[in-house]
Amino acid sequence: MSMDERPLILHTTNLFSGLLLIFLGLALSLGYLTYFNSLIPLELQVRFNGLEEAVVHWIS
């Protein structure tokens, strides 16, 4: 069997992650992520921002 004749094997996790990546790319390019962020309460956004900064500080 040569390199060109390998079978294509797709697992459900590969398909799901590919579809999720396409969905997030479309949502980002069409501006729907901004709308989604406006649905999250401000207090929760501030809390997640603090958590994100702590993780970035811990990594770097």
Secondary structure as a PSIPRED ss2 file (coil, helix, strand):
# PSIPRED VFORMAT (PSIPRED V4.0)

   1 M C   1.000  0.000  0.000
   2 S C   1.000  0.000  0.000
   3 M H   0.000  1.000  0.000
   4 D H   0.000  1.000  0.000
   5 E H   0.000  1.000  0.000
   6 R C   1.000  0.000  0.000
   7 P C   1.000  0.000  0.000
   8 L C   1.000  0.000  0.000
   9 I C   1.000  0.000  0.000
  10 L C   1.000  0.000  0.000
  11 H C   1.000  0.000  0.000
  12 T H   0.000  1.000  0.000
  13 T H   0.000  1.000  0.000
  14 N H   0.000  1.000  0.000
  15 L H   0.000  1.000  0.000
  16 F H   0.000  1.000  0.000
  17 S H   0.000  1.000  0.000
  18 G H   0.000  1.000  0.000
  19 L H   0.000  1.000  0.000
  20 L H   0.000  1.000  0.000
  21 L H   0.000  1.000  0.000
  22 I H   0.000  1.000  0.000
  23 F H   0.000  1.000  0.000
  24 L H   0.000  1.000  0.000
  25 G H   0.000  1.000  0.000
  26 L H   0.000  1.000  0.000
  27 A H   0.000  1.000  0.000
  28 L H   0.000  1.000  0.000
  29 S H   0.000  1.000  0.000
  30 L H   0.000  1.000  0.000
  31 G C   1.000  0.000  0.000
  32 Y H   0.000  1.000  0.000
  33 L H   0.000  1.000  0.000
  34 T H   0.000  1.000  0.000
  35 Y H   0.000  1.000  0.000
  36 F H   0.000  1.000  0.000
  37 N H   0.000  1.000  0.000
  38 S H   0.000  1.000  0.000
  39 L H   0.000  1.000  0.000
  40 I C   1.000  0.000  0.000
  41 P C   1.000  0.000  0.000
  42 L H   0.000  1.000  0.000
  43 E H   0.000  1.000  0.000
  44 L H   0.000  1.000  0.000
  45 Q H   0.000  1.000  0.000
  46 V H   0.000  1.000  0.000
  47 R H   0.000  1.000  0.000
  48 F H   0.000  1.000  0.000
  49 N H   0.000  1.000  0.000
  50 G H   0.000  1.000  0.000
  51 L H   0.000  1.000  0.000
  52 E H   0.000  1.000  0.000
  53 E H   0.000  1.000  0.000
  54 A H   0.000  1.000  0.000
  55 V H   0.000  1.000  0.000
  56 V H   0.000  1.000  0.000
  57 H H   0.000  1.000  0.000
  58 W H   0.000  1.000  0.000
  59 I H   0.000  1.000  0.000
  60 S C   1.000  0.000  0.000
